[in-house]
């Protein structure tokens, strides 16, 4: 990364943009073109966010987050994507000081969603793109459906604050933004002074991040009408297996 080089939010040439600045912002049309999925097929997935279940692990006592979680394995060369047996989500404390160090077992993504062609095309397309940035034989993908609402007056998309996820790449896809204020996306260099702030407003826009180089967060949300909520799909791609407490691969990934 070149110090102080201006960053862009344009989604053109995403592989080159990630390589240069560590992240790229894609408009909905660009995400659709990348994945070969039309917007109607993505919209068909959206009702499943209405059926997410409360997150019972929030250590701040909040009731503002619902989620589902499933894992997949992707082979970029063949395009094969398979769903892994359901497992707990785990992160080291180094990456999540608030909720790290504990195994969190969430309800899986609904079978109809996980089997949908649009879902498979999206996950596989992102895997191919990330492999073009940093070659990998296999990606271990964790898929998180999130809804952050304002049940407690304020909802916190990233209660752990600015963070890395301990993976190779992260995709944050905005699914819905309804009657709210806040929710600003912030992206920073992990080892430098540069940062950028912007608000994701369009459903099916996305931010793709090189997790080894970037730190990210989203600011709290407040209601600006009834039933305020922010829905996202967060996908993490890791080459060295799923993070787990009993694996020596649980630490930071590296690239040769």
C-alpha positions in Angstrom: 0.0 0.0 0.0 1.4 3.4 -1.0 1.4 5.9 1.9 -1.0 8.8 1.5 -2.2 7.7 -2.0 -5.8 8.9 -2.4 -8.4 6.3 -1.9 -11.4 5.8 -4.1 -14.9 4.5 -3.5 -15.3 3.7 -7.2 -15.8 0.0 -7.8 -14.0 -0.2 -11.1 -11.2 -2.9 -11.4 -11.9 -4.3 -8.0 -8.9 -6.7 -8.0 -6.5 -3.9 -8.7 -8.2 -1.6 -6.3 -8.0 -4.0 -3.4 -4.4 -4.7 -4.2 -3.6 -0.9 -4.2 -5.6 0.4 -1.3 -6.8 -2.7 0.6 -10.5 -2.4 0.0 -13.1 -1.6 -2.7 -16.7 -0.4 -2.6 -19.1 -2.0 -5.1 -22.4 -0.5 -6.2 -25.3 -2.9 -6.5 -25.0 -3.2 -10.3 -21.3 -4.0 -9.9 -22.0 -6.7 -7.3 -24.6 -8.2 -9.6 -22.2 -8.1 -12.6 -19.4 -9.7 -10.6 -21.6 -12.5 -9.4 -23.7 -13.0 -12.5 -26.9 -12.6 -10.4 -29.7 -10.1 -11.1 -31.0 -7.9 -8.4 -34.4 -9.7 -8.3 -32.6 -13.0 -7.3 -30.8 -11.2 -4.5 -34.0 -9.6 -3.4 -35.6 -13.0 -3.1 -33.1 -13.7 -0.3 -34.1 -10.6 1.7 -37.2 -12.0 3.5 -34.9 -14.5 5.4 -33.5 -11.5 7.4 -37.0 -11.1 8.9 -36.6 -14.6 10.4 -33.2 -14.1 12.1 -33.0 -15.1 15.7 -31.8 -13.1 18.7 -28.1 -13.1 19.5 -27.8 -14.4 23.0 -24.1 -13.8 23.4 -23.9 -10.0 23.6 -21.8 -9.2 26.6 -23.0 -5.7 26.8 -26.5 -7.0 27.6 -28.0 -5.6 24.5 -31.0 -7.0 22.5 -30.3 -5.2 19.3 -28.7 -8.0 17.2 -30.2 -11.0 15.5 -28.2 -13.4 13.3 -27.7 -16.7 11.6 -24.4 -18.3 10.7 -23.2 -21.1 8.4 -19.9 -22.2 6.9 -18.8 -23.2 3.4 -15.7 -24.3 1.6 -14.9 -22.9 -1.8 -12.3 -24.1 -4.4 -11.7 -21.1 -6.7 -10.1 -23.2 -9.5 -13.0 -25.6 -9.9 -15.7 -23.2 -8.6 -17.0 -25.9 -6.2 -18.8 -24.5 -3.2 -19.9 -26.9 -0.4 -21.6 -26.3 2.9 -19.6 -27.5 5.9 -21.1 -29.2 8.9 -22.7 -26.7 11.2 -20.1 -25.4 13.7 -19.7 -22.8 16.3 -18.3 -19.3 15.5 -15.0 -18.6 17.3 -12.5 -15.8 17.3 -9.3 -15.2 19.3 -9.4 -12.4 21.8 -6.7 -10.7 19.8 -9.4 -10.0 17.1 -12.5 -9.6 19.2 -11.8 -8.4 22.7 -15.5 -8.4 23.6 -16.7 -11.7 22.3 -13.5 -13.6 21.5 -12.4 -16.7 23.2 -15.8 -18.3 23.4 -17.6 -20.7 21.1 -20.8 -19.1 19.9 -23.3 -21.5 18.4 -25.9 -19.7 16.2 -28.8 -21.1 14.3 -27.7 -21.9 10.7 -28.7 -20.0 7.6 -32.0 -21.4 6.4 -31.6 -24.4 4.0 -33.5 -22.7 1.2 -31.2 -19.7 1.4 -28.0 -21.7 1.6 -29.1 -23.8 -1.4 -30.3 -20.8 -3.6 -28.4 -20.4 -6.8 -27.9 -16.6 -6.1 -26.3 -17.4 -2.8 -23.9 -19.9 -4.4 -23.0 -17.6 -7.2 -22.3 -14.7 -4.9 -20.1 -16.6 -2.5 -18.2 -18.3 -5.3 -17.7 -15.1 -7.3 -16.2 -13.3 -4.3 -14.0 -16.3 -3.7 -12.7 -16.1 -7.3 -12.1 -12.4 -6.9 -10.2 -12.7 -3.7 -8.1 -15.6 -5.2 -7.1 -13.1 -8.0 -5.9 -10.7 -5.3 -4.0 -13.4 -3.3 -4.1 -16.9 -4.8 -5.6 -19.7 -2.7 -6.4 -23.3 -3.4 -9.3 -23.3 -1.0 -11.4 -20.7 1.0 -13.0 -21.5 4.3 -16.0 -19.2 4.4 -18.1 -18.1 7.3 -21.4 -16.5 6.4 -23.2 -14.2 8.9 -26.7 -12.8 8.4 -27.1 -9.8 10.7 -30.0 -7.6 11.7 -29.1 -4.6 14.0 -32.2 -2.8 15.3 -32.9 -0.1 17.8 -34.8 -2.1 20.5 -32.5 -0.6 23.1 -32.7 2.9 21.6 -29.3 2.4 20.0 -28.0 -0.5 17.9 -24.4 -1.4 17.5 -23.3 -3.1 14.3 -19.8 -3.6 15.7 -19.9 -3.6 19.5 -16.3 -4.7 19.5 -15.2 -1.5 17.9 -12.8 -1.1 15.0 -11.3 -4.5 14.3 -9.8 -7.1 12.0 -11.5 -10.5 11.8 -8.4 -12.8 11.7 -9.1 -13.9 8.1 -7.8 -13.1 4.7 -10.7 -11.2 3.2 -14.1 -9.8 4.4 -17.2 -8.8 2.4 -19.8 -6.7 4.0 -23.0 -6.6 1.9 -25.7 -4.1 2.8 -29.1 -5.9 2.5 -31.4 -3.2 3.9 -31.3 0.1 5.7 -34.6 1.1 7.1 -35.7 4.3 9.0 -32.3 4.9 10.8 -29.6 7.4 11.3 -25.9 6.5 11.7 -24.4 3.2 10.6 -21.4 4.9 9.1 -18.8 2.6 7.6 -15.2 3.3 8.6 -12.1 1.7 7.1 -8.6 2.3 8.3 -5.1 1.1 7.5 -4.0 -1.5 10.1 -0.5 -0.2 10.1 -0.8 3.4 8.9 -2.6 6.7 9.3 -5.1 6.7 6.5 -8.8 6.1 6.9 -12.1 6.8 5.1 -15.7 7.2 6.3 -18.9 6.7 4.2 -22.5 5.5 4.6 -23.7 2.5 2.7 -27.2 3.3 1.6 -28.0 1.2 -1.4 -29.2 -2.4 -0.8 -26.8 -4.9 -2.3 -23.9 -2.5 -2.3 -20.8 -4.1 -0.7 -17.4 -3.3 0.8 -14.6 -5.9 0.2 -11.7 -5.7 2.5 -8.2 -7.2 2.7 -8.4 -8.2 6.4 -4.6 -8.5 6.8 -4.2 -4.8 5.9 -7.4 -3.1 7.0 -9.4 -2.4 10.1 -13.1 -1.7 9.9 -16.2 -0.8 11.9 -19.7 0.5 11.6 -21.0 3.2 13.9 -24.1 2.9 16.1 -27.5 3.4 14.6 -30.5 5.3 16.0 -34.1 5.3 14.9 -35.5 7.7 12.4 -38.9 6.1 12.1 -40.7 2.9 13.0 -39.0 -0.5 13.0 -35.5 0.9 12.4 -33.0 -1.7 11.3 -29.8 -2.4 9.3 -29.4 -5.8 7.6 -26.1 -7.0 6.3 -24.5 -10.2 5.0 -20.9 -10.5 6.2 -18.7 -13.1 4.5 -15.2 -14.0 5.7 -12.7 -15.9 3.6 -9.8 -17.7 5.2 -7.2 -19.9 3.5 -5.9 -21.9 6.6 -9.1 -23.5 7.8 -11.9 -22.3 10.1 -10.8 -20.5 13.3 -11.2 -22.8 16.3 -10.0 -22.8 19.9 -8.2 -26.2 19.6 -6.3 -25.4 16.3 -2.9 -24.0 15.9 -4.3 -22.3 12.8 -6.4 -20.0 15.0 -4.0 -17.2 14.9 -3.4 -14.6 12.2 -3.3 -15.8 8.6 -0.2 -15.0 6.6 0.7 -15.0 2.9 3.9 -16.3 1.5 
